[in-house]
Amino acid sequence: MPARRRIDPDAGRAALREWQDADGQAARAVTATAVRWSLEELAARAPGHTVEVRVPPYGVTQCIAGPRHTRGTPPNVVETDAATWLGLVTGAVTWGRARAEALVSASGERADLSGHLPLV
């Protein structure tokens, strides 16, 4: 059964469009909604608990099928800032560029989101 969404999909897509239109200078609440919606969207499209995706301070999700993590530091973690994350979500930033420029930290053999991004 899919996880219950906290962010209305229409509100999330609208926040993402507003963030894009503001060239990354959107209000904090808009950025938060866009990040949280996109994390929920990633988890819905790639369900599972193998990779933990962190976008502090806005949100975190687990995704991608495989071994389930239950305690301590997860073995597969992706972490980045909101601007980079939303750039990845929209395709403005590629996974390869984000990794090459150290805009995203990805640890673990399954911490590769290149096959799941962009979302829109």
Order of alpha helices (4+ residues) and beta strands (2+ residues): alpha-alpha-beta-beta-beta-alpha-alpha-beta
